[in-house]
């Protein structure tokens, strides 16, 4: 995956880590073809035109179609740095349009000052996940320190018009599954902090259209819950958008 | 969670790391009540009877009911040690009855010699996951170096009578969802190695009743795929066993 600025007239000059990977791991030579893509742009095919010392020159042809942004967004209370670090690539691989990180009563303040919330940390991890899943659409990440302001004033502009779900260990899966089966275009899934949302936060979410969705009675770690829930939502989503158009 | 041998006449003497956790993190004193459980046994309530130096004495009362073993088993081609290390606790938390680890053509031989396949490594991680999810039933782990022998001769004794699914990036979700909706009691889910099963392996699985199940067109890392797929299967399973008895 290239940054849009990497490509000039279909030519890309790679240096550094990516060139080293091509030379040392893939052992490319002139003429070798590679699958490539532009971040938030189309896929393409690159032909190695020259390998010169530690530099690789590629000649690229890109398609015109840009993949659609994934139909699922995630609203996530900022988890422990170690957990978030593990999540970035997995979220990008599973496919999310937006990652909306929020404060909550049970989120420790110190989490906001960690490097895992800086683009210099998370952007390469997101790109790693996209490369794994063969997608070019990088999730849009926003960080919100005021939960109430986010839910009441900002959320509609970030993710509107779709279905809203909030993970709730106690909730039955049924409600949300029925709603999902109705075939909403976008889905926004909210996952709370390690200790859960407070009663006030849960009520504010429900007042703004979030329906509780359960994954059974087991309490899961935040990263496990995110991946399992995105799996369920993607599966249900794919099913309702399948050629049959009916839930099975 | 205690090992069955820890408890004598309802009394438990804790030393070492678990006593240190109670004393230094939870700061328990005599009279404090704690939720406890016996591995593969019932839940109970423990009352701290004494804290003596670095030893904690607990007086426990256990219920009579043992939680049911989770209705889902996992057949997994041995992944990279780093990936498996991350998976153990998550698998136990999501709930699996058995973890059947197998060789496959695209599994590196060296993976079998790593410490993540030894009980001394994985047992504490499984217990960590059970504690997270509040379950006592530890997954049964078996390791099989011969794929063909496992599938042809051993698998029926390990996991029989239920639905069998094999994760397949290219497969539609529909088929398996319909089969799951038929309400099978046990489900066995197979997840292949990083590079996928070979054609031979895939055919052998299908000949032994495994139906392909997809999670959409995205290629996922093995740990992400396991967690997402177990999420889907558990959700579908819970739904078909719900009071309505009809899939939604």
Boltz contact constraints between the chains, C-beta under 6 A:
constraints:
  - contact:
      token1: [A, 90]
      token2: [B, 224]
      max_distance: 6.0
  - contact:
      token1: [A, 93]
      token2: [B, 220]
      max_distance: 6.0
  - contact:
      token1: [A, 93]
      token2: [B, 224]
      max_distance: 6.0
  - contact:
      token1: [A, 95]
      token2: [B, 218]
      max_distance: 6.0
  - contact:
      token1: [A, 132]
      token2: [B, 221]
      max_distance: 6.0
  - contact:
      token1: [A, 133]
      token2: [B, 218]
      max_distance: 6.0
  - contact:
      token1: [A, 133]
      token2: [B, 219]
      max_distance: 6.0
  - contact:
      token1: [A, 173]
      token2: [B, 235]
      max_distance: 6.0
  - contact:
      token1: [A, 173]
      token2: [B, 238]
      max_distance: 6.0
  - contact:
      token1: [A, 173]
      token2: [B, 239]
      max_distance: 6.0
  - contact:
      token1: [A, 177]
      token2: [B, 248]
      max_distance: 6.0
  - contact:
      token1: [A, 178]
      token2: [B, 248]
      max_distance: 6.0
  - contact:
      token1: [A, 216]
      token2: [B, 234]
      max_distance: 6.0
  - contact:
      token1: [A, 216]
      token2: [B, 238]
      max_distance: 6.0
  - contact:
      token1: [A, 218]
      token2: [B, 95]
      max_distance: 6.0
  - contact:
      token1: [A, 218]
      token2: [B, 133]
      max_distance: 6.0
  - contact:
      token1: [A, 219]
      token2: [B, 133]
      max_distance: 6.0
  - contact:
      token1: [A, 220]
      token2: [B, 93]
      max_distance: 6.0
  - contact:
      token1: [A, 221]
      token2: [B, 132]
      max_distance: 6.0
  - contact:
      token1: [A, 224]
      token2: [B, 90]
      max_distance: 6.0
  - contact:
      token1: [A, 224]
      token2: [B, 93]
      max_distance: 6.0
  - contact:
      token1: [A, 224]
      token2: [B, 227]
      max_distance: 6.0
  - contact:
      token1: [A, 227]
      token2: [B, 224]
      max_distance: 6.0
  - contact:
      token1: [A, 227]
      token2: [B, 227]
      max_distance: 6.0
  - contact:
      token1: [A, 227]
      token2: [B, 228]
      max_distance: 6.0
  - contact:
      token1: [A, 228]
      token2: [B, 227]
      max_distance: 6.0
  - contact:
      token1: [A, 228]
      token2: [B, 231]
      max_distance: 6.0
  - contact:
      token1: [A, 231]
      token2: [B, 228]
      max_distance: 6.0
  - contact:
      token1: [A, 231]
      token2: [B, 231]
      max_distance: 6.0
  - contact:
      token1: [A, 231]
      token2: [B, 232]
      max_distance: 6.0
  - contact:
      token1: [A, 232]
      token2: [B, 231]
      max_distance: 6.0
  - contact:
      token1: [A, 232]
      token2: [B, 232]
      max_distance: 6.0
  - contact:
      token1: [A, 232]
      token2: [B, 235]
      max_distance: 6.0
  - contact:
      token1: [A, 234]
      token2: [B, 216]
      max_distance: 6.0
  - contact:
      token1: [A, 235]
      token2: [B, 173]
      max_distance: 6.0
  - contact:
      token1: [A, 235]
      token2: [B, 232]
      max_distance: 6.0
  - contact:
      token1: [A, 238]
      token2: [B, 173]
      max_distance: 6.0
  - contact:
      token1: [A, 238]
      token2: [B, 216]
      max_distance: 6.0
  - contact:
      token1: [A, 239]
      token2: [B, 173]
      max_distance: 6.0
  - contact:
      token1: [A, 248]
      token2: [B, 174]
      max_distance: 6.0
  - contact:
      token1: [A, 248]
      token2: [B, 177]
      max_distance: 6.0
  - contact:
      token1: [A, 248]
      token2: [B, 178]
      max_distance: 6.0
